[in-house]
Amino acid sequence: METQNAAYYIQSLNLLPHPEGGYYKETFRSEQEVSRVAGADVKQACTSIYYLLENTDFSGFHRIASDEIWYFHKGQPLIIHVIQKNGSLISHELSDENTGSFSVVVQAGLWFAAELKTGEGFALVSCAVAPGFDFSEFEMAKREELVLDYPQHQALLTRMCRE
């Protein structure tokens, strides 16, 4: 049996580099459309991707306009850091270990980032977004601005913002 490491999944699933870090491939885009309550724009009801992080690579702090559900598949535990509306930080473990959960929900509009718990190996997950993901609603955090807004998380933000 072939070794199932990060390179194996990147190749076999045809994953591409993601702007936030890691690798991804869209696997589903609903044909159903929905309208947001807050706006007149029409979106796909749901989208889904495979997403892979390896070693010390990370998903830099970003936010999107929809709820995102992360599902664990294989590999090492993944930590998802989420800054709540009140400024507090919650770090969720996405894993098949007793200390983790198989799924984690990130609410729309919240800043979040992800990294491997140990910085070694890889994690293969899926992310479902509803209403569906659109890069026009994807915002990468600017380190300087986020540190000004959340100085209590300066060390993490400095380490996990790409800009």
N, C-alpha and C positions, 0 to 999 in steps of 0.2 A: 504494500500500500504506500502511495506517495505521501511524503511528509506534508501535513496540512498546517503550514506556517502562513505568515502574512503574505509572502510572495505568491504562495499557492492560491489564496483566495483573491488577491488582486488580479491575477491572471485569469483564473477560472471563472470569476464573476464579471470580468471586464470592467473593473473599477477604475475610475479616473480621479486625479487629484482634485480636492475640494478647496475653494478659496479660504475656508475657515481652518484648514488643516485636515489631514487624513485623506481617505479615498471614499468614493461613493459611486452608486449607479441607481438611477431612478428605475424602480421596478413596477410601479403602478401609478396611473393618473386616471382618476374617475371620469367617466363620460358624463356623469350627472353634474349639474352646475347648481350653485347656491349663491344667494346674495347676502352680503353682510348687513346686519341691522344698521350699523353706523354709516354705511355708504351705499352707493348705487352700483359699485363694481361687482361683477359676476366672476366667481371662481369655481374651479373644480371642487367637488365635495370633499375629496381626499386625495392625497398623494402619499407614496411610500418609497423609501430608498433603502439599499444596503449601505452601511457606513462602517469603515474600518479605521482604527487607530493602531499604530504600532510604536513600541518603545517609548521614547521621550517626546514624540510628536503629540500635539494636542489640538483640540477644537477651541480656537480662540473665542474670547467673549464676543457674543453677538446676540441679536434678538430678531424675532420674526413676528408677523402680525397674526399668527394663528397658533392654536395649541399644538404641541408636538409630543407624541408618545414614543419613548425609546423602548425597544425590546432586545433583550440579551439573547445571543445565539451561541457563540463559542469564544473560547480564549480566556483572557485574564479579566479580573474585575475592573470596571470602569467607574470613575467618580465623576458625577455631573454636579457642578457648582452652580447654584441658582441664587441670584440676588432678588429677594422678595420686594414687593411694593413698599414695605416699611423700611427697607434698607438692610434687613437682616440677611445673613447668608445661610443657606441650607446646602449641604453636600450629600447627595444621594449615591449609594453604591448600586450599580447595575451589574449583577452577577448571578451565578448559580450557587453561590456560597451562602452559608447560614446568615452572614452579616449583610447580605444584599437582597435585592428584589429583581424579578425577571422583567419588570417594566417600571418606568418612571415617567411621570407626566410633567412637562414644563408648560406653564400657562402662557398664553399669548402676551407679547410685550415685555416679558421679563428678560433681563440679561443673563446669559448662561454660557458655560464653557465645560469642556470635558477632557479628562486625561486618564491614562492607565494608573491604577492604584499604586503599582510598584515601579512604573516606568520601564518595564521589561515585558517582552512578548507582544501580543496583539489582542484586540477585542473586535469581534465581528458582531454588529448589531443591526437592527432595522429601526427606522424612524418613520412614523406615520404622522402626517400633518393634515389638520382639518380646521377650516377650509384649506384646500390644497396649497402647497408651497409655490411661491412665485419669487424669483430672485429680485424683483422690484420691491419686495417687502422684506428683504434681508438687509440687516444693518450690522456691519462690523463695528465693534467698540473702538473708540479712540482712547488709548491709555490715559492720556493727560486729563481728558474730560471725565472719564469714569472715576479716576482717583479723586478729582475735585468733588464729585457727587457722593462718593462712598469712601472717604479717607480711612475708615476703620478696616477696609479690606485692601489697603495699599499693596501689601506684599503679594497677595494672590493676583491682584489686577496687574501689577507690574510684570509678573511672571507669565500671565496668561492672556494678555492683549497683544495682538499682532501689529497694531498700528500705534 
